[in-house]
Amino acid sequence: MAKNIVDRVIQYLGIPQNSEEFQWTKTQLYQRRLERVKSFWIIGGVIMLAVAQPAFILAGSFFLTFLSFAFL
């Protein structure tokens, strides 16, 4: 079975995979949240392209970054 690049990097760096924090990233709830954050970033990026104001782009990027950290 071929491993993806992320699994290879984790193995190369020797990150323990049996920790509670690592196991959380494999749950279905985490994967749904990750998909939602991706959708927020895509929608936010399209809105930023439509508005095309540097201040709005900066504020939107900061807000989406905060949202990503808070949600995940």
N, C-alpha and C positions, 0 to 999 in steps of 0.2 A: 504494500500500500504506500503510495507516494504521500509524503508530508508536504504541507504548504510551507511557505517561507516563514510565517510567524512561528509555527511549531519548530522549525529548524533553528531559528534564532533563540527561542526559549531553551531548547536543548543545548545549544552552543554556549549560552551564558550560564547554564546550570541553575536556572530559576526553579525552585521547588514547586512541583505541580500538585502537591497534596495539601497545600495550605487552604484555609477557608476562603481567603480572598480570591485565590486563583479558581477554586471550584465555583465561586459565584458567577464568574464570567461564562461558565458552561451551562447555566440554567436557562430555562425557556423564558423566564421573566426578564432576565438581563438581555437576552437576544431581542425580545420585543421592544425593550427600552432603547436599545442600540438602534434598531430600525427607525423608531420614532425620532431619535436625535438626528439620524441621517436625513430623514424627511424634512425636519426643521431647517437643517443647513441648506438643503437643496432649495426649498421654498424661499428661505431668507436670501440666498444668493441670487435667485431670479428677481426678487423684489429690489435688491441692491442694484442689480444691473438696470432695472427699469427706472429707478429714481436717479441714479448716477450722480449723487451728491457726496463729496468726500466725507463730510461730517456725518451724514446718515450711514454711509458704509462703515465708518469707524465705530459709531455707536452701535450699529446692528451687529458688527463682528464681536464687539465686547459683550453685548447682551447674549448672543448665541453661544459664546464661549462660557459665560456664566451659567446659562441654561444647561449646557452639556455637562459641566462639572456638578451642578446641583441635581440633575436628573439621574445621572449614572452613579 
